[in-house]
Amino acid sequence: MSPRRPPRTPLGWDLFGDPYYSERPAGPPPLPVYTSETLPWNLRTPKQIRAEGREPTGPPTGVLSWTPQGQYAPIECPVWDVNKAVRPLDPGPGLEL
């Protein structure tokens, strides 16, 4: 027999007398959003990391957001930690069959 969780205390009741509970957002927490002024020195875009001859690894650690001049909607780009970037393996001459 599986153990049952104890019942949660409701936040309140709706118009029909049914309890309602706090809703936790599904999925991972949102990534922090940075501007060019608040971006930490170690976070870079994939284009900047690849310019150094490295590849970003793992999930992004944040989002860089900026609004180009003359536009209303901001543009967002994921950023990775440059300290975790790796150099791609050199394929070398390989096996010729």
N, C-alpha and C positions, 0 to 999 in steps of 0.2 A: 504494500500500500504506500503510495507516494505521500510525502508530507504536504499539507496544505498551507498556503500562506495565510497569516491572520488577516482579517478584513481591514481595509484601509478606512480611515475616517473621511467622510465626504466633506468637500468644501461648502456644500449647501445643497438645497433641493430646488428642482425646477418647478414649473407651474403644475405639473402632473404629480408632484410628490416623489419623483424619482431622484436619487442622489446623483450629484455630479462631482467628479474628481478633477484634480489638476491634470492637464494634458502635457505630457513631456513631448518635446519635439522628437520626431523619429530621425534616426541617422546621426552622423557625427556632428559636433558643434561647428558653427560656421567659422571660416578662416578669418583671421584679422585682416583688415583693410588698411593699407598704407598709402600715403601720398608721397611725392618725390621728396618733400621736406621731412617726413617722418619715417622713411624707409631706413631700416638698420643697414649698416655698411656691409654686412655679410649676406644680405638677400639680393639676388639678381634674377633677371629674366632669363629664359632659356637661350635667347640670342646672345646675351652678354656672356653666359657661361660657355657656350659653344665657341665664342670668339677667343676664349682662352685655351681652346683645345680640350675641353672637358665635357662631360655629359651630366645633366641633373639626374639624381636618383631619388626614388621614393616619392611620396605624395608632396604636393606643394605645401609650403609653410605659411603662405599668405597670399594676398592679392594686392597688386599695385593698381591704383585707380587714379586717372587724370582726365580732365576735360580739355580737349583741344580747342584752340581759339576759334570762335565762331560757331561752336556746337553747343547743344544743350545737354545731351546725354553723355555721361562719363564712359570712358573706355576702361576695361579691366583686363589685367594680364596676371596670370599666376606667377609667383616668384618662389625660388628654391634657395636653400642655404648653400652658398658656394663652398663652404667647408666640407660638405658631404658629397660634392660633385666628384666624379671619378674620370680618369683618363680612359678613353676607349682602348680596347686591346688592338694591338697592331696585328693585322691578319698575316703579315709576312708573306713569304713566297707560296705557302699553302701546299697542298698535295696535288700534284698534277698526275692525272691518270691517263 
